[in-house]
Amino acid sequence: MSKDRSSPKITPEKEAEYKKLFDKLDFDSDGRIDVNDLKKAFKENGGTHIPGQAEDIIKAGDTDLDGKLDLSDFVHYLHDHELKLRLMFKRFDRNEDGKLCRDELNGALKSVGIELSKEEVAKLLNHLDRDRDSKIDLDEWLEVQLLYPSADLKDMVRYWKHESVSFKLYSLKFILFLFVVSEREAIHNPSTSSSCCWLHCVAPITSS
């Protein structure tokens, strides 16, 4: 059972969204999610599974160190992670208009030592930008990042690069990863909220 811990208030609506995702990922319906559950979700979704991703999610949310996340662990992990992602987005949104433009995305990448051409930045933005307004809003940002076990851009980049892969190859893998997630979700329901992206991504797992 999870240890008690303080956390910012979770709304009933948000908790319900997290619970739906938890139920989709709990393959054996034992009330807990482990590394194997997550790997099955990534595999059966047909998307990109980055080495260590499942393990890092479990490690980040496992408060009692039993190698599994119960519903309370999972809800608090996603809630805390989402708060960090929101703060990260706010930091990059220099003009505070609630969206990241190409220059702001480029500035965020440069802040962690990544230099890209205008064309490469435009490609990254395009695959994050689901409503095709040439900007990334908060919902779009959260959709891609919510089940990614870091809220630090440099860690994300290092993770996506797979350590020894050159950045040009990384850019391609990154674009393909974002394409799989965002385009599959857009096909299912273009108007879904941020945390629902992965609900649709894993939906084929339990559909009849």
C-alpha positions in Angstrom: 0.0 0.0 0.0 1.2 3.5 -0.8 2.7 5.8 1.8 0.8 9.0 2.6 2.3 12.1 1.1 1.2 15.7 0.6 0.3 16.9 -2.9 -1.4 19.8 -4.5 -5.2 19.2 -4.8 -6.3 16.9 -7.6 -9.7 17.7 -9.0 -12.2 14.8 -9.3 -12.3 15.3 -13.1 -8.5 14.9 -13.4 -8.4 12.0 -11.0 -11.1 10.2 -13.1 -9.0 10.8 -16.3 -6.0 9.3 -14.6 -8.0 6.3 -13.3 -9.2 5.5 -16.8 -5.6 5.5 -18.1 -4.6 3.3 -15.1 -7.3 0.8 -16.0 -6.1 0.7 -19.6 -2.5 0.0 -18.5 -3.4 -2.6 -15.8 -3.2 -5.6 -18.2 -3.8 -8.3 -15.6 -6.4 -6.3 -13.7 -4.6 -6.9 -10.4 -4.9 -3.2 -9.3 -1.2 -2.5 -9.9 0.9 -1.5 -12.9 4.5 -2.9 -13.3 7.2 -2.6 -15.9 5.7 -5.5 -18.0 2.3 -3.8 -18.1 3.8 -0.6 -19.4 6.0 -2.4 -22.0 2.9 -4.3 -23.3 1.1 -1.0 -23.7 3.9 0.6 -25.6 4.3 -2.5 -27.8 0.7 -3.2 -28.5 0.1 0.5 -29.2 2.6 0.2 -32.1 4.4 3.3 -31.0 8.0 3.9 -30.1 9.2 2.3 -26.9 12.3 4.1 -25.7 14.7 1.9 -23.6 14.2 2.5 -19.9 11.0 4.5 -20.3 8.8 1.9 -18.4 11.4 1.4 -15.7 11.8 5.1 -15.1 8.0 5.7 -14.8 7.7 2.9 -12.2 10.8 4.2 -10.3 9.4 7.8 -10.3 6.0 6.8 -8.9 6.8 3.9 -6.7 6.6 5.3 -3.2 6.8 2.0 -1.3 9.6 0.5 -3.5 7.7 -2.7 -4.4 8.3 -2.3 -8.2 4.6 -1.5 -8.9 2.3 1.4 -9.0 -1.1 1.1 -7.3 -3.9 3.6 -8.3 -2.8 6.1 -5.6 0.8 5.9 -6.7 -0.2 6.4 -10.4 -2.6 9.3 -9.8 -0.1 11.2 -7.6 2.8 10.5 -10.0 0.8 11.8 -13.1 -0.5 14.8 -11.2 2.9 15.8 -9.9 4.5 15.2 -13.3 1.8 17.2 -15.0 2.5 20.1 -12.6 6.2 20.0 -13.5 5.4 20.0 -17.2 3.1 22.9 -16.8 5.8 24.9 -15.1 8.3 23.9 -17.8 5.9 25.1 -20.5 5.3 28.4 -18.6 9.1 29.0 -18.4 9.5 28.5 -22.2 6.5 30.7 -23.0 8.4 33.9 -22.9 5.6 36.2 -24.2 3.0 34.5 -21.9 0.4 34.0 -24.6 -0.2 30.3 -23.6 1.5 28.9 -26.7 5.0 28.1 -27.8 6.0 29.5 -31.2 9.0 28.4 -33.3 11.3 31.0 -31.7 10.3 30.0 -28.2 10.8 26.3 -29.0 14.2 27.0 -30.5 15.1 29.1 -27.4 14.2 26.2 -25.2 16.4 23.8 -27.1 19.3 26.3 -27.2 19.0 26.7 -23.4 20.1 23.1 -23.0 22.8 23.3 -25.7 20.9 22.0 -28.7 21.4 24.0 -31.9 19.0 23.2 -34.8 18.4 24.7 -38.2 15.1 26.7 -38.7 13.9 23.8 -40.8 14.5 21.2 -38.1 12.8 23.4 -35.4 9.9 23.8 -37.8 9.6 20.0 -38.2 9.6 19.5 -34.5 7.0 22.1 -33.9 4.8 20.8 -36.7 4.6 17.3 -35.2 3.7 18.7 -31.8 1.2 21.1 -33.3 -2.0 19.1 -33.6 -4.4 21.9 -34.5 -2.0 23.2 -37.2 -1.9 26.8 -35.9 1.9 26.8 -36.1 2.2 26.9 -32.3 2.2 24.4 -29.4 -0.5 25.0 -26.8 -0.4 23.6 -23.3 -2.7 20.7 -24.1 -0.5 19.7 -27.0 2.6 19.9 -24.9 1.0 17.7 -22.2 -0.3 15.1 -24.6 3.1 14.1 -25.8 5.0 14.4 -22.5 2.6 13.1 -19.8 3.8 9.5 -19.9 7.4 10.5 -20.5 9.3 10.1 -17.2 11.1 13.5 -17.1 10.2 17.1 -16.9 13.7 18.4 -17.7 14.2 19.2 -21.4 17.9 18.1 -21.3 16.9 14.8 -19.8 14.2 14.4 -22.5 16.7 15.1 -25.3 19.3 12.7 -23.8 16.6 10.1 -23.5 15.3 10.5 -27.0 18.8 10.5 -28.4 19.5 7.0 -27.0 22.8 8.2 -25.7 25.1 7.4 -28.6 22.8 8.3 -31.6 23.9 11.4 -33.6 21.5 14.3 -33.4 20.4 14.1 -37.0 19.3 10.5 -36.4 17.8 11.6 -33.1 15.7 14.2 -34.9 14.3 11.6 -37.2 13.4 9.3 -34.3 11.9 12.2 -32.3 9.8 13.2 -35.2 8.6 9.7 -35.9 7.8 9.3 -32.2 5.7 12.5 -32.0 4.0 11.6 -35.3 2.9 8.2 -34.0 1.5 9.6 -30.8 -0.2 12.8 -32.1 -1.5 11.4 -35.4 -3.0 8.3 -33.9 -4.7 10.4 -31.3 -6.0 12.9 -33.8 -7.6 10.1 -35.8 -9.5 8.8 -32.8 -10.6 12.2 -31.4 -9.2 15.5 -32.5 -10.9 17.4 -29.6 -9.7 15.2 -26.7 -8.1 16.7 -23.6 -4.4 16.5 -22.7 -4.3 13.4 -20.5 -6.8 11.5 -22.9 -4.2 11.2 -25.6 -2.8 8.0 -24.2 -6.3 6.7 -23.4 -6.8 6.5 -27.2 -3.3 5.3 -27.9 -3.8 2.2 -25.7 -7.5 1.8 -26.6 -6.8 -1.0 -29.1 -5.4 -3.1 -26.3 -8.7 -3.7 -24.6 -11.1 -3.1 -27.5 -13.1 -6.1 -28.7 
